[in-house]
Amino acid sequence: MRPASTLLDSFIAHRQHGRKALAVLLDPDDFTEASLRDLLARVAEHPVDYFFVGGSLVLSAHQAALLALLKAHSQVPVLLFPSHSLHLEGPADGLLLLSLISGRNPEFLIGQHVVAAPRLRASGLELLPTGYLLVDSGRPTTASYMSGTAPLPHDKPGIAATTALAGEQLGLRLTYLDGGSGALYPVSEAMIAAVRSTVATPLIVGGGLNTAEKITATLAAGADVVVVGNRIAEEPAFLAAAVAAVRGAAVAV
């Protein structure tokens, strides 16, 4: 039996009660100890709902240290956002167990999961099985290149909706639409709405959300959780605008 309150429960609650949420994506390659401390000070003033930690490359060796810093100085839940079975080190609360259902590369559908399974079982992390869909965002992204998969066409919401439905039918508990790091434009409102009307799973959307207006539009289209990474890494002051946009959307709902 699952515990009465889990990370998955919190995502479901956002879905059921219209509590729109903000996740800040932290790529270990983009943060030093000093820049992360600065961000944590801003988060204390402008609270966020989740930290996602990971990236497509993770070239640096200090992911574990950054995770330890997060856990020592913040109560915000920390979820690993791994692109590889090697990216599992460091203290965290849970892990988005991503299955790249938009692609046909078996390594990211099941292969890496098999390699990681014994470590994940021993880790004590809460695992959140997640249907991960990469969406064309106007240019190739690190995620599509590293996974060796073609993203879903930006203007084909029906394909995204049926792909998400297949993931839900396979038992995946969350759905994640992602334009990828450095996306030129975000996932379209039409695609978000199509997926939202097709599946009951909580819906996470990220990539290209670099203005408050885009965040608001994404939430209005049906996202339960928005993910902002690059813009906050490059301009930490944007955190305040992102939090205000999410809280405003929650009030409107």
Secondary structure, 3 states (H helix, E strand, C coil): CCCCCCHHHHHHHHHHHCCCEEEEEECHHHCCHHHHHHHHHHHHHCCCCEEEECCCCCCCCCHHHHHHHHHHHCCCCEEECCCCCCCCCCCCCEEEEEEECCCCCHHHHHHHHHHHHHHHHHHCCEEEEEEEEEECCCCCCHHHHHHCCCCECCCCHHHHHHHHHHHHHCCCCEEEEECCCCCCCCCCHHHHHHHHHHCCCCEEEECCCCCHHHHHHHHHHCCCEEEECHHHHHCCCHHHHHHHHHHHHHHHC
